[in-house]
Amino acid sequence: MTELISTTETFVLQLFKDKLSNKYVYHNFNHTQRVVESAKFIAEEQNLNKEDLNILMLAAWLHDTGYTVSESYHEEESKRIARAFLKEQNLSDDTIALVEKTIDATQMGAQPQSEVEKIIKDADCSHFAKDNFKEVSELLRQELNLRGQKYTADEWLDLNIKMLSIQHQYYTTYAIKNWSALKQENLIKLIEGKEKKKRKKEKEKLKARYKAQYKNDNPERSIQTLFRVTLRNHIKLSDIADTKANILLSVNAIIISLALANIIPKLDNPSNAHLMIPTLILICFSVAAIILSILSTRPNVTSGEFTKKQVENRDVNILFFGNFHKMSFDDYLWGVKEIMKDKDYVYEALVKDLYLLGKVLERKYRLLRLTYTTFMAGIIISVISFFIAFNLI
C-alpha cells in the first residue's frame, strides 16, 4: 500500500503540473502536501489503524484534483478522478467508495461522521492553528480574486473572523485539545488587527475633519503666518544692521586709536609737517563714520504713555514697549483688552507695529549706507592725501 501512496503522489503532482491553472495559488500541490502532512500527523496521534490510514492518505492526495476540471464542482470531479485512477490501481469498489466518501467530507459545511472523515476535515483547515495563517489565508484571497471573486482586505478580514469564530470547528480529539487554542490566538490577532484598523481610520477621519474645519473656520491662518514671518524678518534685518554698525564703529575706533598713538605725536617734528593734512582727513572721516554708526543704532526715546482716547481712535501702537513703559499695568491691560475685542483692530495693531518697525529699519539702513559711504570715501581720500604728501617732499 505504501507503493500505491507514492504512485498517487506522483500522479497528483503530474496532474497539477499539466492541467492546473496558474490562478490556483492556494489550491495547488503545496496545499495538498500540507493537508497530507497534517492528516498523517493527526492519524499518528489518534492511533488510526493501517487500513483507515491508507484510505485517509489516498483521499488527502486526491481531494483537490477536481480543480483541474471545475471550480464549482471540484469535489465531484475529485471523486471522479480518484475513482478512475484507483480503478487503474486495481482497488476494490468498496475501498474506492470509502475514499470518495472521505473526499466528500472536505466540502464546506459537511459534517464528518467517521474518524477518517474528521481527520481529513481538520487537516484541510490545519492552517487555522498555524503561525503562518495570515500568509496562507492571503493566498486564498488572491486566488479568489483571480477567479473573479473580489474581496478587499477589510472584507476578507471580516470573513476570516466569521470563519474562525462561528463557521469552523475541529472534530478530532487531538485537534480540539491542541489546535483550538492556537486557532483562538489567530482569531484574537484578527480581531485586534480589525480594531487597530478601525482606530486608525477613525483617527484619520477625525484628522481630516479637523483639517477641513480648521481650514474653513480659520482662514486667518495664512494671515497669521504672514505676520509671524514678516516680524521675524524685520527683527533679523534689524540685528544685521546693528551688527554692521558695530563693526564699522570698532574699525574706526581702532583707526583713530592708532592715529593718535603713532602719527599725531610725530607731527611736532617739522620734517613730518606734510603728514598733517592726510592725518586730519583720516581722523575726521573716521570720527564721522563713528558718529553715523552711533546714530544708526541709537534708539528713539518715546513718551512711554498713551491715553484711552488714543486707543479708542486707534492712533497709538500699544504693542511697542516704548509707548507703554511708563504706564501702570491696569491701564495697559485695559488697552490690550480693548484691542482684543475687535479682530480687525488686532490685525490693524499688528500692521501698525510692522509698519513702524519698517520705518525704523529704513532709518537704520539709510544711516548705515551713509556710514559705509563715508568710511569708504575717507579711506580713499586719506590714501590719496598721503600719496600726494609724500610726493611733495
Sequence and secondary structure as in RCSB ss.txt:
>XXXX:A:sequence
MTELISTTETFVLQLFKDKLSNKYVYHNFNHTQRVVESAKFIAEEQNLNKEDLNILMLAAWLHDTGYTVSESYHE
EESKRIARAFLKEQNLSDDTIALVEKTIDATQMGAQPQSEVEKIIKDADCSHFAKDNFKEVSELLRQELNLRGQK
YTADEWLDLNIKMLSIQHQYYTTYAIKNWSALKQENLIKLIEGKEKKKRKKEKEKLKARYKAQYKNDNPERSIQT
LFRVTLRNHIKLSDIADTKANILLSVNAIIISLALANIIPKLDNPSNAHLMIPTLILICFSVAAIILSILSTRPN
VTSGEFTKKQVENRDVNILFFGNFHKMSFDDYLWGVKEIMKDKDYVYEALVKDLYLLGKVLERKYRLLRLTYTTF
MAGIIISVISFFIAFNLI
>XXXX:A:secstr
 HHHHHHHHHHHHHHHHHH  TT SSSSHHHHHHHHHHHHHHHHHTT  HHHHHHHHHHHHHTTGGGGT STTHH
HHHHHHHHHHHHHTT  HHHHHHHHHHHHTTSTT    SHHHHHHHHHHTGGGGSTTHHHHHHHHHHHHHHTT  
  HHHHHHHHHHIIIII    SHHHHHHTHHHHHHHHHHHHHHHHHHHHHHHHHHHHHHHHHHHHHH TTHHHHH
HHHHHHHHHHHHHHHHHHHHHHHHHHHHHHHHHIIIIIGGGGGSGGGGGGHHHHHHHHHHHHHHHHHHHHHH   
       HHHHHTT S TTSGGGTTTS HHHHHHHHHHHHT HHHHHHHHHHHHHHHHHHHHHHHHHHHHHHHHH
HHHHHHHHHHHHHHHHT 
